[in-house]
Amino acid sequence: MDISKRQRNPAQPSAEAYLIASRRCELMNLQYFLQMGKLIQSISNLVHGLQRERGASTIFLGSDGEKFGPERNAMVAESTCLYTVFERALAEIHEELTTHPVGSHLLAHLASAFHGLGSLSALRTQVNARSLSVSDATESYSMLIHRLIAVVFEAAETAVDPSLARLLVAMVHLMNGKEFCGQERATGSAGFSGGRFDIALSQRMTHLVEAQERCFEVFLGFADEHSCGLLRSLRAHQREKEIERLRQLGCSVGRYKALDPALSDHWFALISERMDELKKVEESVEGSFHGRCAERFAEARNSLAHHEALIASLDQPANSALPLLVLCEPGRNGETQSGEAWSSDGIGQRFGRSIFDLVQEQSRRLQQMSEDLQSAKEALEDRKTQEKAVLLLMSHRKIDNDEAHRVLRKLAMDQGKKLPEVARALVSMADVLK
């Protein structure tokens, strides 16, 4: 047998090469999320700007252009600047997004967000001309905001580090809760400015309040301690009692008893203040995310350097004096054939054991990370499943989004189960019936 054919070529794959590649892959992923953090921050700021613009636009349209004209113009200018920052942040990470294996869903949602933002100028023109109803303008702005939040949701789906995934899960649920709060502001403003809440407005208000609370509860399960403290303080603020009083007033007054339209301004100011406070909680989570990214990147970089140095030291010629790990090919009678020994290329027993230990350590560590990641992924999957269940109910029962959410909640209460369980059952049944 030609021994040279059995010898290891240094250029050929080896356990140590793949071990280092595994560490480098982890480092690249963390570097990607360091950059992704800037994009997420720009999306958060743009969403907040659009929420403010939407609020001003609803008052402007609802008052037939008599209120919030100058304020709205200032907010439009602010949102335009924030959009420019978003574009710049996206340009900085464009190459990584299109070459990094982040998944097609994230890129598709980015495409959808960009397409939606392209219609923003036309939407503003319609609002200026007062050629849109309040509900249509609100829906258009809400769709833009939803598409931007979906990008953050998909970014959370691509996270492989548990600590980063948890913070992104917290972030996306806080953003959704804040968006429901913004929609509640528009709903309440419509009811109070009109002097009454019909059944549809009351039901929508109830749905939006419940949706906020569900989002905030998930947030508290995944956010860092400081950010959780900020949200708890917000919910305990005296302002919340006044908001709750107005909610009860709007939803309990009979259809023939008019409300004071002046309450609209009071309501708008209270909810706007609440949303500004929620933005501060968002900024706290963003800070925690960026800090954790930097920490994990430094840890991974130091770990990679340590492993490279360790493997290099183990592979020094001095180690060739150690006993060699020799692989032999036995003959038909069980005896080793002369000239049939395979060269181990000088891999000593110590080196073999060390590489094995390092491989085992990396495998155990990645397995633990995968297990720790599971709870974050489950929270994201639960939200996806609930949205699928809502869409199914809307399609089969010919009802709107709010009514579908109410049906889903009622099914959960009637069956004594959690919403995700009922949603999973609905989705799986739909799959079976296809």
SEVEXZA-324470 format. One record per residue (C-alpha): chain; y, z, x; residue in three letters; residue number from 1. Coordinates in pm, 1 decimal, decimal comma. Each point is the difference from the previous one (the first is absolute). Last residue first. Layout:
! residues N
[A [Y Z X] ala NUM]
...
This chain:
! residues 434
[A [2120,3 355,9 -5673,0] lys 434]
[A [-132,2 298,8 -197,7] leu 433]
[A [-125,3 184,3 308,9] val 432]
[A [333,1 -34,8 181,7] asp 431]
[A [184,6 127,5 -308,3] ala 430]
[A [-231,8 300,9 -9,4] met 429]
[A [74,7 70,4 366,4] ser 428]
[A [374,5 -15,5 -65,7] val 427]
[A [-19,2 230,0 -300,9] leu 426]
[A [-222,4 253,3 179,5] ala 425]
[A [226,3 -1,5 305,9] arg 424]
[A [304,8 64,1 -220,3] ala 423]
[A [-173,5 289,1 -175,6] val 422]
[A [-86,6 161,4 332,6] glu 421]
[A [347,9 -63,1 146,3] pro 420]
[A [165,4 163,4 -305,9] leu 419]
[A [-198,3 323,5 25,8] lys 418]
[A [-255,4 86,5 -266,3] lys 417]
[A [-8,0 210,8 -314,4] gly 416]
[A [-116,8 -298,5 -204,2] gln 415]
[A [282,1 22,5 -255,3] asp 414]
[A [253,7 82,7 270,7] met 413]
[A [-102,3 -293,3 222,7] ala 412]
[A [-6,7 -241,7 -294,7] leu 411]
[A [346,0 123,1 -103,1] lys 410]
[A [136,5 -60,1 351,1] arg 409]
[A [-138,2 -355,5 3,6] leu 408]
[A [141,4 -72,2 -345,6] val 407]
[A [341,2 131,4 107,4] arg 406]
[A [-5,8 -216,4 314,4] his 405]
[A [-85,2 -305,5 -213,2] ala 404]
[A [286,1 83,7 -237,8] glu 403]
[A [245,9 8,5 289,3] asp 402]
[A [-122,3 -330,8 142,7] asn 401]
[A [13,6 -193,9 -327,2] asp 400]
[A [-281,2 -60,1 -247,5] ile 399]
[A [-223,6 -299,8 -76,0] lys 398]
[A [-310,8 218,9 -23,1] arg 397]
[A [-214,9 -200,2 242,4] his 396]
[A [274,8 -110,2 240,5] ser 395]
[A [208,2 317,0 5,9] met 394]
[A [-314,1 212,0 26,5] leu 393]
[A [-124,5 -207,3 293,9] leu 392]
[A [339,3 20,2 172,1] leu 391]
[A [-1,7 379,4 -38,5] val 390]
[A [-352,0 21,8 143,2] ala 389]
[A [103,2 -209,6 300,8] lys 388]
[A [301,5 226,7 56,6] glu 387]
[A [-225,5 305,3 -18,1] gln 386]
[A [-238,8 -157,5 251,1] thr 385]
[A [278,3 -69,6 248,3] lys 384]
[A [128,6 356,5 -27,3] arg 383]
[A [-347,2 143,0 50,4] asp 382]
[A [-53,6 -231,3 299,9] glu 381]
[A [314,5 132,2 166,9] leu 380]
[A [-105,5 360,7 -52,7] ala 379]
[A [-354,0 -84,8 118,5] glu 378]
[A [138,8 -156,6 318,6] lys 377]
[A [186,5 320,4 81,5] ala 376]
[A [-309,3 211,9 -65,6] ser 375]
[A [-217,0 -227,1 216,9] gln 374]
[A [218,8 1,9 308,2] leu 373]
[A [-138,3 334,2 116,0] asp 372]
[A [-353,4 -145,1 -16,8] glu 371]
[A [101,4 -309,2 196,0] ser 370]
[A [180,7 211,3 258,0] met 369]
[A [-311,4 213,6 41,1] gln 368]
[A [-211,1 -312,9 52,4] gln 367]
[A [252,7 -131,2 251,8] leu 366]
[A [-20,6 326,2 196,1] arg 365]
[A [-379,3 9,1 -7,7] arg 364]
[A [-22,5 -360,1 121,5] ser 363]
[A [254,9 61,7 275,5] gln 362]
[A [-187,6 308,5 120,9] glu 361]
[A [-332,1 -184,1 -6,9] gln 360]
[A [144,5 -284,8 205,0] val 359]
[A [148,5 246,7 248,0] leu 358]
[A [-328,6 189,3 29,9] asp 357]
[A [-196,2 -322,8 52,8] phe 356]
[A [248,5 -109,6 265,2] ile 355]
[A [-42,2 333,8 172,8] ser 354]
[A [-379,9 -9,9 -19,5] arg 353]
[A [-15,8 -346,2 150,6] gly 352]
[A [242,0 95,3 275,8] phe 351]
[A [-195,8 311,6 89,2] arg 350]
[A [-325,7 -194,6 -1,8] gln 349]
[A [145,2 -255,8 235,7] gly 348]
[A [90,1 -355,0 -92,6] ile 347]
[A [-34,0 -201,2 324,9] gly 346]
[A [-37,1 -342,7 -158,9] asp 345]
[A [-297,0 117,3 -206,7] ser 344]
[A [-218,2 -264,4 172,3] ser 343]
[A [-308,0 -95,8 -194,9] trp 342]
[A [-332,3 51,8 176,9] ala 341]
[A [-240,1 -298,2 -21,5] glu 340]
[A [-36,5 -63,7 371,3] gly 339]
[A [-340,8 163,4 9,9] ser 338]
[A [-137,0 57,8 -345,6] gln 337]
[A [6,1 350,1 -138,5] thr 336]
[A [-337,1 104,5 -130,7] glu 335]
[A [-81,7 14,3 -372,0] gly 334]
[A [-297,0 -240,3 21,6] asn 333]
[A [206,6 -289,1 -142,4] arg 332]
[A [279,1 62,8 244,9] gly 331]
[A [280,1 246,1 -49,4] pro 330]
[A [366,8 -106,0 15,7] glu 329]
[A [201,5 258,9 182,5] cys 328]
[A [343,8 150,4 -65,2] leu 327]
[A [146,0 206,4 280,4] val 326]
[A [269,2 267,5 -57,3] leu 325]
[A [100,4 73,3 354,6] leu 324]
[A [2,3 343,8 158,5] pro 323]
[A [344,8 78,2 144,8] leu 322]
[A [104,2 -173,6 320,6] ala 321]
[A [166,0 -269,4 -216,3] ser 320]
[A [250,4 261,2 -111,6] asn 319]
[A [203,6 -55,3 309,3] ala 318]
[A [42,7 -363,0 -110,6] pro 317]
[A [244,1 117,2 -276,3] gln 316]
[A [-100,6 -65,9 -361,6] asp 315]
[A [41,6 360,1 -112,0] leu 314]
[A [354,8 6,7 131,2] ser 313]
[A [92,3 -317,1 -191,9] ala 312]
[A [-157,4 138,5 -315,8] ile 311]
[A [205,1 319,5 29,6] leu 310]
[A [323,7 -183,2 76,6] ala 309]
[A [-41,8 -234,6 -296,6] glu 308]
[A [-94,5 291,2 -223,9] his 307]
[A [305,9 202,7 100,3] his 306]
[A [236,3 -296,6 -38,1] ala 305]
[A [-139,7 -66,1 -350,1] leu 304]
[A [36,1 366,8 -96,2] ser 303]
[A [359,7 5,0 120,3] asn 302]
[A [81,0 -310,5 -207,5] arg 301]
[A [-179,5 139,8 -305,2] ala 300]
[A [185,5 332,3 19,6] glu 299]
[A [337,1 -172,6 48,4] ala 298]
[A [-67,6 -229,9 -297,8] phe 297]
[A [-115,1 295,5 -211,1] arg 296]
[A [319,2 190,3 71,9] glu 295]
[A [227,9 -300,3 -61,3] ala 294]
[A [-174,0 -79,9 -329,4] cys 293]
[A [23,9 368,6 -102,0] arg 292]
[A [373,7 -0,6 61,3] gly 291]
[A [49,2 -323,3 -194,0] his 290]
[A [-203,6 132,2 -293,4] phe 289]
[A [174,7 336,8 -0,3] ser 288]
[A [339,5 -169,3 0,7] gly 287]
[A [-104,4 -230,2 -284,1] glu 286]
[A [-126,1 302,3 -192,7] val 285]
[A [338,5 170,9 40,7] ser 284]
[A [182,8 -318,2 -98,5] glu 283]
[A [-202,4 -14,6 -320,3] glu 282]
[A [92,4 362,2 -77,6] val 281]
[A [366,1 -94,3 49,7] lys 280]
[A [-50,9 -293,3 -237,5] lys 279]
[A [-130,9 245,4 -259,4] leu 278]
[A [334,3 181,6 25,3] glu 277]
[A [185,9 -326,2 -67,0] asp 276]
[A [-231,8 -57,9 -295,8] met 275]
[A [85,4 340,6 -146,6] arg 274]
[A [371,7 -64,6 37,4] glu 273]
[A [-43,1 -330,8 -182,1] ser 272]
[A [-198,7 180,5 -269,3] ile 271]
[A [281,4 249,6 -58,5] leu 270]
[A [281,5 -257,8 12,0] ala 269]
[A [-175,1 -234,0 -244,5] phe 268]
[A [-69,8 282,1 -244,3] trp 267]
[A [361,8 118,7 1,6] his 266]
[A [126,1 -356,1 -43,2] asp 265]
[A [-236,9 -59,8 -291,7] ser 264]
[A [82,5 334,5 -161,7] leu 263]
[A [337,5 -152,1 -94,3] ala 262]
[A [-189,0 -202,4 -261,8] pro 261]
[A [-36,8 320,8 -208,7] asp 260]
[A [-330,1 -31,8 -180,4] leu 259]
[A [-39,7 -120,0 -358,5] ala 258]
[A [-232,7 157,1 -255,1] lys 257]
[A [-180,3 -255,8 -217,0] tyr 256]
[A [-285,8 -64,1 246,1] arg 255]
[A [-68,2 369,2 43,8] gly 254]
[A [82,3 175,7 325,5] val 253]
[A [-314,6 95,4 192,7] ser 252]
[A [-27,1 -255,5 282,1] cys 251]
[A [363,3 -6,8 109,3] gly 250]
[A [51,6 373,8 -32,2] leu 249]
[A [-322,1 78,9 182,6] gln 248]
[A [93,2 -228,3 288,0] arg 247]
[A [353,2 141,3 2,2] leu 246]
[A [-134,5 353,5 31,0] arg 245]
[A [-244,3 -110,2 273,0] glu 244]
[A [286,6 -147,9 200,8] ile 243]
[A [195,8 323,3 -41,9] glu 242]
[A [-296,4 203,3 120,8] lys 241]
[A [-50,7 -236,6 294,9] glu 240]
[A [361,0 53,1 116,9] arg 239]
[A [-75,3 367,4 63,5] gln 238]
[A [-217,6 -106,2 292,7] his 237]
[A [-371,8 93,2 -1,3] ala 236]
[A [-115,3 -363,0 12,3] arg 235]
[A [229,2 -72,7 292,9] leu 234]
[A [-119,8 307,3 187,5] ser 233]
[A [-360,6 -109,0 -49,9] arg 232]
[A [87,4 -347,8 130,5] leu 231]
[A [166,2 140,1 311,7] leu 230]
[A [-291,2 235,0 68,5] gly 229]
[A [-245,4 -289,3 -21,8] cys 228]
[A [209,8 -186,7 256,6] ser 227]
[A [-16,0 296,2 239,6] his 226]
[A [-375,5 49,7 -45,0] glu 225]
[A [-97,7 -361,3 70,6] asp 224]
[A [-99,2 -220,8 -294,1] ala 223]
[A [-352,7 -59,0 -132,6] phe 222]
[A [-73,8 233,6 -291,8] gly 221]
[A [365,5 47,4 -91,9] leu 220]
[A [35,9 -377,5 -37,6] phe 219]
[A [-295,0 -14,3 -239,9] val 218]
[A [175,9 258,2 -220,2] glu 217]
[A [326,5 -193,9 26,5] phe 216]
[A [-161,2 -320,9 -124,0] cys 215]
[A [-159,2 174,0 -300,1] arg 214]
[A [332,1 166,5 -84,7] glu 213]
[A [187,8 -327,8 8,3] gln 212]
[A [-251,2 -169,6 -230,1] ala 211]
[A [28,5 284,8 -252,0] glu 210]
[A [379,6 -33,2 -12,6] val 209]
[A [-23,4 -379,9 -27,5] leu 208]
[A [-250,7 15,5 -287,7] his 207]
[A [210,6 250,6 -195,4] thr 206]
[A [313,9 -213,0 40,2] met 205]
[A [-190,3 -308,7 -111,6] arg 204]
[A [-121,8 180,6 -310,2] gln 203]
[A [351,5 108,9 -86,6] ser 202]
[A [139,6 -349,5 57,3] leu 201]
[A [-267,8 -159,4 -221,6] ala 200]
[A [45,3 258,0 -276,1] ile 199]
[A [375,6 -57,1 -18,6] asp 198]
[A [238,0 206,8 206,7] phe 197]
[A [354,9 35,7 -132,2] arg 196]
[A [372,1 -28,4 78,9] gly 195]
[A [-25,9 -338,9 168,2] gly 194]
[A [144,5 141,8 323,5] ser 193]
[A [-252,8 284,2 -18,5] phe 192]
[A [-302,5 -222,4 -55,2] gly 191]
[A [89,1 -271,6 250,8] ala 190]
[A [97,9 257,5 262,8] ser 189]
[A [-327,9 182,8 -54,4] gly 188]
[A [-202,4 -316,2 57,6] thr 187]
[A [203,1 -100,3 308,0] ala 186]
[A [-31,3 347,1 155,6] arg 185]
[A [-370,0 5,9 -88,7] glu 184]
[A [-39,5 -326,2 190,9] gln 183]
[A [161,0 163,6 302,1] gly 182]
[A [-232,4 301,0 -31,5] cys 181]
[A [-297,1 -237,9 -17,4] phe 180]
[A [133,2 -151,2 323,6] glu 179]
[A [22,0 345,8 158,3] lys 178]
[A [-362,1 67,2 -92,6] gly 177]
[A [-103,3 -336,2 145,2] asn 176]
[A [187,2 69,5 323,8] met 175]
[A [-156,8 346,6 16,9] leu 174]
[A [-343,5 -151,5 -55,4] his 173]
[A [57,7 -258,1 275,0] val 172]
[A [122,9 262,4 246,6] met 171]
[A [-279,7 250,6 -57,6] ala 170]
[A [-261,2 -273,7 49,3] val 169]
[A [190,4 -105,9 313,3] leu 168]
[A [-6,2 358,2 130,2] leu 167]
[A [-374,6 26,6 -62,3] arg 166]
[A [-66,5 -334,8 170,1] ala 165]
[A [191,7 110,4 309,3] leu 164]
[A [-205,0 319,9 38,0] ser 163]
[A [-323,9 -187,2 -72,4] pro 162]
[A [52,6 -276,1 262,3] asp 161]
[A [-143,5 -326,2 -132,9] val 160]
[A [301,8 -115,3 -201,7] ala 159]
[A [-46,6 -336,5 -174,5] thr 158]
[A [3,6 140,0 -356,7] glu 157]
[A [322,9 188,0 71,2] ala 156]
[A [165,9 -331,4 87,1] ala 155]
[A [-128,0 -131,6 -334,5] glu 154]
[A [181,9 275,7 -186,4] phe 153]
[A [316,2 -54,5 206,5] val 152]
[A [-2,7 -369,6 -98,2] val 151]
[A [-61,1 96,3 -364,9] ala 150]
[A [322,7 203,1 11,5] ile 149]
[A [191,2 -323,5 68,3] leu 148]
[A [-166,8 -184,4 -288,6] arg 147]
[A [71,0 286,8 -239,7] his 146]
[A [367,7 -1,3 97,3] ile 145]
[A [34,9 -368,4 -79,9] leu 144]
[A [-182,3 49,2 -331,0] met 143]
[A [223,9 294,1 -89,3] ser 142]
[A [312,5 -209,1 58,1] tyr 141]
[A [-122,8 -266,4 -240,8] ser 140]
[A [-116,0 253,9 -260,3] glu 139]
[A [334,0 181,6 4,8] thr 138]
[A [187,2 -327,6 -40,1] ala 137]
[A [-221,3 -99,4 -293,9] asp 136]
[A [38,1 341,4 -167,2] ser 135]
[A [378,4 3,3 38,6] val 134]
[A [27,3 -348,2 -147,3] ser 133]
[A [100,8 -286,0 226,4] leu 132]
[A [294,3 -240,9 -27,0] ser 131]
[A [251,5 263,5 104,1] arg 130]
[A [158,4 -257,5 235,6] ala 129]
[A [-11,6 251,9 284,0] asn 128]
[A [-355,7 92,5 -98,5] val 127]
[A [-101,3 -365,5 4,2] gln 126]
[A [157,4 -49,2 344,1] thr 125]
[A [-180,5 307,9 129,4] arg 124]
[A [-333,6 -139,7 -117,0] leu 123]
[A [73,4 -335,0 168,7] ala 122]
[A [68,8 178,4 330,1] ser 121]
[A [-316,8 209,1 -30,1] leu 120]
[A [-229,2 -300,9 -50,2] ser 119]
[A [-88,5 -26,5 370,4] gly 118]
[A [-88,4 368,9 -7,8] leu 117]
[A [-297,0 -88,6 -217,6] gly 116]
[A [-133,7 -259,6 243,0] his 115]
[A [36,8 242,0 290,3] phe 114]
[A [-185,2 271,5 -189,8] ala 113]
[A [-280,1 -240,9 -96,1] ser 112]
[A [-37,0 -122,7 358,9] ala 111]
[A [-11,7 360,1 121,0] leu 110]
[A [-262,3 72,3 -263,3] his 109]
[A [-209,5 -291,8 123,2] ala 108]
[A [33,6 117,0 361,5] leu 107]
[A [-120,9 347,2 -92,6] leu 106]
[A [-288,9 -140,6 -203,0] his 105]
[A [-112,0 -239,3 275,8] ser 104]
[A [-110,3 273,1 234,7] gly 103]
[A [166,9 175,3 289,1] val 102]
[A [-193,5 -185,7 270,7] pro 101]
[A [306,5 -21,7 228,8] his 100]
[A [119,4 -358,3 57,4] thr 99]
[A [233,3 -59,6 -295,9] thr 98]
[A [118,7 359,2 -28,9] leu 97]
[A [35,1 40,6 376,7] glu 96]
[A [210,9 -315,7 24,8] glu 95]
[A [222,6 101,6 -291,8] his 94]
[A [62,8 355,2 122,6] ile 93]
[A [356,0 -47,9 121,2] glu 92]
[A [73,7 -259,3 -270,6] ala 91]
[A [-101,7 251,4 -268,4] leu 90]
[A [244,1 258,0 132,2] ala 89]
[A [277,3 -262,9 2,4] arg 88]
[A [-78,9 -111,4 -354,9] glu 87]
[A [4,0 361,8 -119,7] phe 86]
[A [334,5 63,3 172,4] val 85]
[A [143,6 -308,2 -175,9] thr 84]
[A [-132,7 129,5 -332,5] tyr 83]
[A [173,1 332,0 68,6] leu 82]
[A [330,8 -183,7 47,7] cys 81]
[A [-47,7 -182,7 -331,3] thr 80]
[A [-88,1 327,3 -170,2] ser 79]
[A [330,0 151,2 118,4] glu 78]
[A [202,1 -299,2 -126,4] ala 77]
[A [-176,0 22,5 -338,0] val 76]
[A [73,9 373,8 -8,7] met 75]
[A [370,6 -59,4 58,5] ala 74]
[A [8,0 -262,3 -276,2] asn 73]
[A [-177,1 243,5 -232,6] arg 72]
[A [258,6 267,6 60,8] glu 71]
[A [281,4 -246,3 -73,2] pro 70]
[A [-157,7 -101,3 -336,3] gly 69]
[A [-141,6 340,9 -94,4] phe 68]
[A [126,8 -6,5 -359,4] lys 67]
[A [169,9 -258,2 -224,9] glu 66]
[A [-239,6 -287,0 66,5] gly 65]
[A [-159,0 -2,4 -343,5] asp 64]
[A [-64,9 375,6 24,6] ser 63]
[A [-377,6 -53,6 9,7] gly 62]
[A [38,2 -278,6 255,7] leu 61]
[A [200,2 211,8 246,1] phe 60]
[A [-212,7 309,3 -66,4] ile 59]
[A [-317,0 -201,0 64,2] thr 58]
[A [153,5 -159,6 309,8] ser 57]
[A [96,4 336,0 149,6] ala 56]
[A [-358,3 122,9 -31,7] gly 55]
[A [-142,3 -322,4 139,9] arg 54]
[A [236,0 13,6 298,7] glu 53]
[A [-104,9 357,9 72,0] arg 52]
[A [-366,7 -97,4 -22,0] gln 51]
[A [68,2 -303,5 218,6] leu 50]
[A [153,3 221,2 269,0] gly 49]
[A [-290,5 245,1 -16,0] his 48]
[A [-247,8 -286,7 32,0] val 47]
[A [193,4 -137,8 297,6] leu 46]
[A [-5,4 339,6 173,9] asn 45]
[A [-374,9 43,0 -50,9] ser 44]
[A [-65,0 -358,6 109,9] ile 43]
[A [201,0 55,7 319,9] ser 42]
[A [-198,0 317,6 71,5] gln 41]
[A [-327,7 -182,3 -56,9] ile 40]
[A [106,1 -273,9 241,8] leu 39]
[A [93,9 252,9 266,7] lys 38]
[A [-333,1 180,4 -44,6] gly 37]
[A [-185,6 -330,3 42,5] met 36]
[A [120,4 -7,2 360,2] gln 35]
[A [-164,3 332,4 81,4] leu 34]
[A [-288,2 -116,6 -217,3] phe 33]
[A [-64,2 -296,3 230,2] tyr 32]
[A [9,0 227,0 304,9] gln 31]
[A [-262,3 216,7 -169,3] leu 30]
[A [-223,8 -301,3 -60,0] asn 29]
[A [45,6 -117,1 358,8] met 28]
[A [-104,9 343,4 130,3] leu 27]
[A [-312,4 -1,2 -216,8] glu 26]
[A [-91,9 -345,1 129,0] cys 25]
[A [56,3 121,0 355,0] arg 24]
[A [-240,4 289,6 -52,4] arg 23]
[A [-268,4 -231,2 -138,1] ser 22]
[A [57,8 -245,6 285,1] ala 21]
[A [-54,3 284,3 248,0] ile 20]
[A [-336,5 75,0 -159,2] leu 19]
[A [-82,8 -369,7 -16,1] tyr 18]
[A [56,4 -36,2 373,9] ala 17]
[A [-196,8 320,0 72,4] glu 16]
[A [-300,5 -126,0 -195,2] ala 15]
[A [1,3 -333,6 180,0] ser 14]
[A [88,4 -361,8 -77,0] pro 13]
[A [-44,0 -253,2 286,8] gln 12]
[A [265,3 -51,2 268,0] ala 11]
[A [-161,1 261,7 226,1] pro 10]
[A [-322,5 -205,3 -15,3] asn 9]
[A [-298,5 223,7 -57,2] arg 8]
[A [-314,5 -94,3 188,8] gln 7]
[A [-291,8 -151,0 -191,9] arg 6]
[A [69,1 -359,8 103,3] lys 5]
[A [34,5 109,2 364,3] ser 4]
[A [-351,7 142,7 -12,8] ile 3]
[A [-159,7 -344,7 -35,3] asp 2]
[A [-352,1 80,0 -119,9] met 1]
